[in-house]
Structures are given as structure tokens and as C-alpha cells.
Amino acid sequence: MKRLFAAALLALSTTVFGATLSPITLLNPTGSTSGQVITSMGPTGAPAWQTVALSGVSGTLAIANGGTAATTRAGALANILGGLTVPVVNGGTGVTSAAAELSRIGAAPLASPAFTGTPAAPTATGGTNTTQIATTAFVQSAVSGATSAGGQPYFKATMSANQTLTAGSVAKITFNTKAEDSNTEYDATTNYRFTPQKSGLYMVTVYLYMTGTNTTAGNYTAASMIYKNGAMSAENIFTGYAGVSSSLAYVLPVTALIRMNGSTDYVEADGVINAGQTTPTVSNALSFFQEYYVGP
């Protein structure tokens, strides 16, 4: 009996020691890189340092374990916050669209806003021609500029007395009485000329009523003229026939659209009655000289 027990004990010891013949291998941390974990290599291999690939990870992580229990953003919001919006108390807006957010905070929509109160906007510089908002200040400045002396220059001048001409010689007509002069740019004392300081197109009119007496029978001529910078720019000529000692009268208006540079350009009124007439005269009764700005 003793021999049988001893044999059984010897067999058990051999079996135990036979199962632990391979010693446990300890991993050296210096052999790893950042982010690696110890991975089991199965029942026949020793564990090893390896990088875990997330490509094979699937499924969802429960909220209790720090996840969202969802695979989409909408699902995560619904699971965590109980809806598809982030409440204001959690730093959100509580709405799902920009229009709804504008309505929530009491702001006007971007399309066709209906403002209340007194909305303000930057005032554009004078002369701006874009699609930006025009404030009341901009409009007021533009209107004032258009109606002020600097906006639309104009003048009208007449004569205080008749002017006697030399027959056959072109003469400057001395319109020495101002009826209108928006910018004080008409010289009615020395040169009898208009020198506007705003560039653009101007409508210029010279209206002369002239008289004379023929000394011989034949053709007679009279003309009214607009001179720009000392050179004729436009004229109206009348030619006819009369006998000896015939009294003649001419009504000669001339109008022209003339561009002015707004600095040095000037216009004057001139007239002429041909030779062979006595006492050629420009009458102050009907004659006048005028000009006004019409556009850039």
C-alpha cells in the first residue's frame, strides 16, 4: 500500500513540473513606442508590444461608459441632450436654423428685413455710386450739393444801355448787369465773361437785338456769336437785301451746348453788323446773355 501511494505521488509531481517547464517572459518597456499596448499573441506565443488599429473597431459605446450610444451626430445629440438642438443653458442656441436663431434673439432677417426704431448705417462719401445704403445724411448732402451754387452753376446778364458797334467789326457785347449769378463767376465789369468752376456741359445762349441803317442799296448781314476762350464756338448769321436808307432790325439768338473744364474755360458774347450801315447798335431792350450747367 505504501509503495502504491509513493508511485502516485511521483507521477503527480512529474505532471506539475512538466507543465511549467517554459518560464514566464517579462516585457521590457524600453522596447515599446508611445501609444502601444501589451497584446496577447495566443496560447502558444508570448505577449508583445503592439499598436492597436482602430479600423476594426465597430459598434457604439454606451453613455454610461463615456460614449454617446450613437453612430451619427444627430443621434448623439438626441441621446445626450434629448433632442437635435443644444439648449441655451448648455451654450447652444436651442434652434436648428439661422432664421430661427435671428427670430429667437429678436434680430431682423437677412432677406427683406423690416427694421424698427432708428437704424443707423455708415455714411458714404459724397459722389459714391454703389449699391450700399444711403443714409439721410448722405442724401441731404447730395441734395444740398445739387441745389447750391456749387451744384449747378448758372448766370444771366443784360445791358444797362445800348451799345454802338463799328460796322463790319466783331465786338464783344458788354453785358454789364447781372440778373442771376449763382457762384459769382460772371465778370460784369471788366471782361464780360463767364468762367464756371464746375466741369461739365453747359447750355449757352446769346440773344442780340440789333439795328442799323443801310447807306447804300444791297445785301446786309448781321450775326450773334458765342466765343469760348477767345475763339468762335457758335454763331447765328442773318443776310438780306435792302434799299438805300432802309432801317434794319435783327433778332439773332444763338444757343450751343459747350463743355467747360471747370477751371480756365470761359465764354463771351460777340456781335457784328456788316459795313455800309450807319449807327449799328445792340439794343438793351431785348438782348441778354446766359449759361447754365446741364450735366457732367
SELOLUM-660109 format. One record per residue (C-alpha): residue in one letter; y, x negated, z negated. Coordinates in Angstrom, 2 decimals, always signed. Layout:
BEGIN
a	Y	X	Z
...
//
This chain:
BEGIN
m	+0.00	+0.00	+0.00
k	+2.38	-2.83	-0.85
r	+1.55	-4.50	+2.45
l	+2.37	-1.33	+4.41
f	+5.83	-0.90	+2.73
a	+6.72	-4.54	+3.39
a	+5.84	-4.18	+7.07
a	+8.04	-1.10	+7.42
l	+10.98	-2.80	+5.72
l	+10.66	-5.80	+8.03
a	+10.69	-3.55	+11.11
l	+13.85	-1.68	+9.94
s	+15.69	-4.95	+9.29
t	+14.83	-6.19	+12.77
t	+16.15	-2.99	+14.35
v	+19.51	-3.09	+12.46
f	+20.16	-6.72	+13.16
g	+19.18	-6.25	+16.82
a	+21.93	-3.57	+17.31
t	+24.74	-5.84	+16.05
l	+23.97	-8.95	+17.99
s	+27.30	-8.56	+20.09
p	+30.29	-9.30	+17.77
i	+33.49	-7.15	+17.94
t	+36.13	-8.75	+20.22
l	+39.72	-8.70	+18.80
l	+42.56	-8.29	+21.35
n	+45.32	-10.88	+21.31
p	+48.80	-9.17	+21.51
t	+50.24	-12.19	+23.30
g	+48.18	-11.30	+26.31
s	+49.90	-7.96	+26.86
t	+53.16	-6.87	+28.55
s	+55.73	-4.29	+27.48
g	+54.55	-0.71	+27.88
q	+50.79	-1.47	+27.89
v	+48.25	+0.21	+25.61
i	+44.73	-0.63	+24.45
t	+42.32	+1.19	+26.72
s	+38.60	+1.80	+26.18
m	+36.53	+0.41	+29.01
g	+33.45	+2.48	+28.18
p	+30.30	+1.86	+26.07
t	+29.40	-1.38	+27.81
g	+32.77	-3.14	+28.00
a	+35.32	-4.45	+25.54
p	+38.72	-2.69	+25.17
a	+41.59	-4.22	+27.18
w	+45.38	-4.09	+27.53
q	+46.35	-1.79	+30.43
t	+49.35	+0.12	+31.81
v	+48.92	+3.89	+31.73
a	+49.63	+5.54	+35.13
l	+51.35	+8.94	+34.79
s	+50.29	+10.06	+38.26
g	+47.18	+11.50	+36.85
v	+48.87	+13.40	+34.04
s	+48.95	+17.18	+34.60
g	+49.37	+20.38	+32.66
t	+52.03	+21.26	+30.13
l	+52.93	+20.09	+26.65
a	+53.24	+22.75	+24.02
i	+56.61	+23.33	+22.38
a	+55.02	+22.61	+19.00
n	+54.16	+19.13	+20.28
g	+57.68	+18.42	+21.58
g	+57.24	+19.84	+25.10
t	+58.52	+22.87	+26.97
a	+55.23	+24.61	+27.76
a	+56.51	+25.00	+31.32
t	+56.38	+23.23	+34.67
t	+59.81	+24.32	+36.00
r	+63.41	+24.14	+34.77
a	+63.75	+27.90	+34.72
g	+60.53	+28.21	+32.79
a	+61.63	+25.58	+30.29
l	+64.94	+27.39	+29.68
a	+63.13	+30.69	+29.25
n	+60.59	+29.20	+26.81
i	+63.08	+27.20	+24.74
l	+66.20	+29.38	+24.81
g	+64.71	+32.76	+25.51
g	+66.49	+33.14	+28.91
l	+67.75	+31.39	+32.06
t	+71.17	+30.54	+30.61
v	+72.38	+28.16	+27.94
p	+74.30	+30.07	+25.26
v	+77.85	+29.04	+24.49
v	+76.83	+28.12	+20.92
n	+74.42	+25.58	+22.39
g	+77.05	+24.00	+24.62
g	+76.43	+26.16	+27.70
t	+78.27	+28.97	+29.42
g	+75.90	+31.85	+28.91
v	+76.13	+32.75	+32.63
t	+74.35	+31.76	+35.82
s	+77.21	+31.55	+38.37
a	+80.71	+30.11	+38.75
a	+82.18	+33.55	+39.40
a	+80.64	+34.89	+36.19
e	+81.99	+31.93	+34.23
l	+85.52	+32.45	+35.61
s	+85.29	+36.09	+34.59
r	+83.96	+35.15	+31.14
i	+86.89	+32.85	+30.37
g	+89.46	+35.21	+31.93
a	+90.31	+32.97	+34.91
a	+91.19	+34.11	+38.42
p	+88.53	+33.75	+41.13
l	+88.98	+31.03	+43.73
a	+88.89	+33.53	+46.60
s	+91.80	+36.02	+46.72
p	+92.94	+35.50	+43.11
a	+95.12	+38.18	+41.53
f	+97.45	+36.38	+39.12
t	+99.29	+37.99	+36.24
g	+102.22	+36.75	+34.21
t	+104.30	+33.95	+35.73
p	+102.02	+31.48	+37.54
a	+103.55	+28.07	+38.28
a	+102.90	+25.55	+41.06
p	+104.35	+22.18	+42.16
t	+107.48	+22.49	+44.29
a	+107.15	+20.80	+47.68
t	+109.88	+18.54	+49.03
g	+112.38	+20.02	+51.45
g	+111.16	+20.29	+55.02
t	+107.46	+20.43	+54.08
n	+105.49	+22.34	+56.72
t	+101.90	+22.71	+55.47
t	+99.63	+25.43	+54.06
q	+100.44	+24.56	+50.44
i	+102.01	+27.15	+48.15
a	+105.76	+27.62	+48.50
t	+107.38	+28.19	+45.11
t	+110.51	+30.27	+44.62
a	+112.41	+27.02	+44.08
f	+111.28	+25.70	+47.48
v	+112.19	+28.97	+49.22
q	+115.59	+29.10	+47.55
s	+116.32	+25.53	+48.60
a	+115.26	+26.23	+52.19
v	+117.36	+29.39	+52.41
s	+120.38	+27.65	+50.93
g	+120.00	+24.79	+53.38
a	+119.78	+27.17	+56.34
t	+122.90	+29.13	+55.40
s	+125.01	+26.30	+54.02
a	+127.39	+24.15	+56.01
g	+124.71	+21.51	+56.46
g	+122.17	+24.06	+57.64
q	+123.75	+25.49	+60.80
p	+126.98	+23.72	+61.80
y	+129.44	+25.68	+63.89
f	+133.13	+25.89	+64.74
k	+135.62	+27.88	+66.79
a	+139.13	+26.76	+67.74
t	+142.06	+28.32	+69.54
m	+145.51	+27.19	+70.68
s	+148.76	+27.77	+68.81
a	+150.77	+27.66	+72.08
n	+150.35	+27.46	+75.85
q	+149.52	+24.04	+77.31
t	+151.13	+22.88	+80.55
l	+148.89	+20.79	+82.80
t	+149.63	+18.28	+85.52
a	+148.43	+19.81	+88.81
g	+145.39	+18.00	+90.16
s	+144.69	+16.03	+86.93
v	+141.89	+16.76	+84.48
a	+143.31	+17.17	+80.99
k	+141.87	+17.60	+77.52
i	+142.76	+21.04	+76.16
t	+144.45	+20.84	+72.76
f	+142.65	+23.48	+70.73
n	+144.62	+22.79	+67.57
t	+143.93	+25.86	+65.46
k	+140.64	+26.28	+63.61
a	+139.22	+29.75	+63.36
e	+135.90	+28.51	+61.93
d	+134.62	+25.09	+60.94
s	+131.51	+25.18	+58.72
n	+131.30	+21.44	+58.00
t	+134.87	+20.32	+58.65
e	+133.56	+18.44	+61.69
y	+136.06	+19.65	+64.26
d	+139.17	+17.47	+64.73
a	+142.06	+19.84	+65.45
t	+144.87	+17.31	+65.03
t	+144.10	+14.13	+66.99
n	+141.09	+14.15	+69.33
y	+140.36	+17.88	+69.55
r	+136.63	+17.26	+69.49
f	+133.56	+18.44	+67.57
t	+131.23	+15.78	+66.10
p	+128.37	+17.54	+64.26
q	+126.37	+15.54	+61.73
k	+123.16	+17.51	+62.20
s	+120.98	+16.57	+65.17
g	+119.62	+19.25	+67.46
l	+120.56	+21.66	+70.22
y	+123.99	+23.32	+70.28
m	+125.42	+26.16	+72.32
v	+128.84	+25.05	+73.55
t	+131.42	+27.35	+75.17
v	+134.82	+26.59	+76.69
y	+136.80	+29.68	+77.74
l	+140.05	+28.99	+79.61
y	+142.63	+31.44	+80.88
m	+144.83	+29.51	+83.33
t	+147.80	+30.48	+85.50
g	+149.81	+28.87	+88.28
t	+151.89	+29.49	+91.43
n	+150.99	+28.24	+94.92
t	+153.70	+26.16	+96.60
t	+152.00	+26.38	+100.00
a	+149.52	+28.72	+101.59
g	+145.94	+27.56	+101.40
n	+142.92	+27.11	+99.18
y	+143.38	+26.72	+95.45
t	+140.96	+25.54	+92.79
a	+140.69	+25.64	+89.02
a	+137.94	+24.50	+86.66
s	+136.97	+24.57	+82.99
m	+134.73	+21.75	+81.74
i	+132.66	+20.59	+78.77
y	+132.74	+16.86	+78.13
k	+130.16	+15.06	+75.99
n	+131.03	+11.54	+74.83
g	+133.75	+11.27	+77.48
a	+131.60	+12.40	+80.44
m	+131.46	+15.83	+82.02
s	+128.37	+17.76	+80.94
a	+129.07	+21.23	+82.45
e	+131.82	+22.99	+84.42
n	+132.86	+26.27	+86.00
i	+134.85	+25.97	+89.25
f	+136.73	+28.76	+90.99
t	+138.03	+28.36	+94.55
g	+140.06	+30.89	+96.60
y	+142.88	+31.29	+99.15
a	+146.47	+32.39	+98.52
g	+149.75	+32.52	+100.38
v	+153.00	+30.79	+99.52
s	+154.45	+31.52	+96.08
s	+151.42	+33.53	+95.07
s	+150.95	+33.86	+91.32
l	+147.44	+32.93	+90.35
a	+145.36	+33.61	+87.23
y	+141.96	+32.18	+86.42
v	+139.48	+33.23	+83.73
l	+136.92	+30.44	+83.59
p	+134.24	+30.46	+80.89
v	+131.59	+27.71	+80.84
t	+128.63	+27.61	+78.45
a	+125.94	+24.96	+78.10
l	+123.09	+24.03	+75.77
i	+123.73	+20.43	+74.71
r	+121.67	+18.13	+72.50
m	+123.59	+16.21	+69.85
n	+122.32	+13.19	+67.92
g	+123.89	+14.28	+64.64
s	+126.00	+11.16	+64.16
t	+128.19	+9.89	+67.02
d	+127.85	+12.51	+69.78
y	+130.93	+14.67	+70.31
v	+132.13	+17.38	+72.73
e	+135.58	+18.22	+74.09
a	+137.12	+20.93	+76.29
d	+138.86	+19.93	+79.53
g	+140.50	+21.80	+82.41
v	+142.19	+21.25	+85.78
i	+144.25	+23.18	+88.37
n	+144.50	+21.65	+91.84
a	+147.62	+20.11	+93.32
g	+150.04	+22.35	+95.20
q	+150.72	+24.63	+92.24
t	+153.74	+24.81	+90.02
t	+153.66	+25.28	+86.25
p	+149.85	+25.14	+85.90
t	+149.22	+26.45	+82.40
v	+146.39	+27.12	+79.96
s	+147.29	+30.28	+78.07
n	+146.69	+30.50	+74.35
a	+146.26	+34.27	+74.58
l	+142.59	+34.27	+75.54
s	+141.42	+30.64	+75.57
f	+139.02	+29.30	+72.94
f	+136.51	+26.51	+72.30
q	+133.37	+26.97	+70.17
e	+129.97	+25.49	+69.39
y	+127.08	+26.34	+67.08
y	+123.70	+24.92	+66.15
v	+120.69	+26.74	+67.63
g	+117.69	+24.60	+66.69
p	+116.13	+21.15	+66.38
//
